[in-house]
Amino acid sequence: MIKGESRSHPGAPASGSTRHNPIPRKPAKSWWKRWGEETFTAYLFLLPSFLVFAVFTFFPVIFSLVICFYRWNLPHQPVYIGLDNFKWLFTDPIDAPAFRQSVFNSFYYALGGIPLNMAISLLLALFLNRQLRGVELFRTAYFLPTITSTVAVSVVWMWIYHPADYGLLNSLLLKLGLSPQSWLRDPHLAMPALIAMGIWKGMGYNVIIFLAGLQNIPSRLYEAAEIDGAGGWTKFWKITWPLLGPTTFYIMVISVINSLKAFAQMHVMTQGGPLGRTTTIVYYLYQQAFETFRMGKASAVAAVLFALLLVLTFIQFKVVGSRVHYD
């Protein structure tokens, strides 16, 4: 071996060479394979909720729409009768007036409660939007009725409206020198009494939504208005009320739907009476399905209620929603 010559193995790279062996890489997955795996995983997580929705909501709704066209008086077998259930609903000499009365009662409950509920909720939200000591306690107190069971609230208000002298409202009337009233037994007072309870029950939710809308309004707009010399009333009409448009519209749509679906308080407090003055559409549906067991006619009532809510929501979006600015 010659002195100074380095020893090398056959096939080894020459001295000073910078060539490296490349590291083997796994072949990249195609985009559709990656998308398929991610989608499968997502649907796997959604499967329990989807099954619950399908079993307890989707399939019952479809089944109810099918039963509309059958005469199904339990325990007898269903018989196809076409549109006779809907004809009965609007032309029967006995049941048609009762159904029309339930529609009137539902709109009475909605129109009597929604404007007052929204107005009071907005006033409370404006009050709670201030930086006051203990304001968090008030926010919690106003929201508690919303998360309380409607049945429990109805039982409490039955004692408030109790016709005897120890009813809370009647005891207050006696102290003022006024005569006690049969709040839930008087045909003229029963629905206003339910409306008052409904306002108290649903007010907390609307307060929280209005409060979120108020806190979303930039404070710089109020600062600029104050620099221009605007007062509180001017700032409300020129800044607060227009920018609360989307929030107010949302509350109005949800309130109409919830009011026309009212059932629990009527069932617990008045059972649709007196003289059918508090029988709403949903309570009339309940009577047809679970008191007289006429499932086909009850399904027809449900279909009419669905169509009514759909039309009212569409009208609200066209008439009111088109005037709401989201900028």
Secondary structure as UniProt FT lines:
FT   TURN            3..4
FT   TURN            10..11
FT   TURN            15..16
FT   HELIX           31..53
FT   HELIX           54..58
FT   HELIX           59..67
FT   TURN            68..69
FT   STRAND          70..71
FT   TURN            74..75
FT   STRAND          79..80
FT   TURN            82..83
FT   HELIX           84..91
FT   TURN            93..94
FT   HELIX           95..128
FT   TURN            133..134
FT   HELIX           135..147
FT   HELIX           150..160
FT   TURN            165..166
FT   HELIX           168..175
FT   TURN            176..177
FT   TURN            183..185
FT   TURN            187..189
FT   HELIX           190..215
FT   HELIX           219..227
FT   TURN            228..229
FT   HELIX           232..235
FT   HELIX           236..240
FT   HELIX           241..243
FT   HELIX           245..260
FT   HELIX           264..269
FT   TURN            270..272
FT   TURN            275..278
FT   HELIX           281..290
FT   HELIX           295..319
FT   HELIX           321..323
//
